[in-house]
Amino acid sequence: MIDLSIQAWRAWAPGVDSAADWATWAATPHAIVDAGEQPGCEFVPPMQRRRLSRMARIVMHAAWPLCADDEQLPFVFASRHGETTRTFAMLDEIGRGAPLSPTQFGLSVHNAIAGQWSILRGQRGESVAIAGEADTFEHAIVEAATLLDEGAPAVIAVVAEERPAPAYDGWIDDVPFSYTLALRLSRANGGPGWRLSLDENNGDAAPVDMPHALRFVRALHDGASLDHPWKTRRWTWQPIA
């Protein structure tokens, strides 16, 4: 059982960015048309910005304001599928017999975005990149809680997915549109927050109509408990006063 305080959060999806946008979406959750939009990230210098993939941009855009310039906070980046756009482009190059770009390869690995965050922010602390299954979001929270237990005053935890290329249709079916959720987490210490508990799942997981991280965004607005079964695991989120 983990008790956490969400000091601040930000999320992004195509056309849904501001707090008001997310409040409107949470009232009537729906699939979002993904036409490839991406944040501008003007706060990143141009030379560094051109190296950011679309996925890296949405992560930076959401997470950047959650950490002050003079803070050194651990960073947890979580994604089930990672840089599918970059890896698919490299596979296409291999298929055409074209030489691979060392830069593109280096930026396609799963911890690349966490590394870019550390470099761009001048962060010298711990950074973690994880990939799980449909409950990757909860695993990121467990990782963040571990860092808090080790003495971190707060942790930035980000879960992100990018809509993959059509070639992945039938293989990746849990990313209807690109999105990210960034959280600034601390220990609840008896105050208001959220409790995450894990139990054994003895039943089948009911199908869901949206990524679980975005179901949690809805819970942030309506304050309702949230149940997330996956395989042998059943995660439960409950608000605490």
Order of alpha helices (4+ residues) and beta strands (2+ residues): beta-alpha-alpha-alpha-beta-alpha-alpha-alpha-beta-alpha-beta-beta-beta-alpha-beta-beta
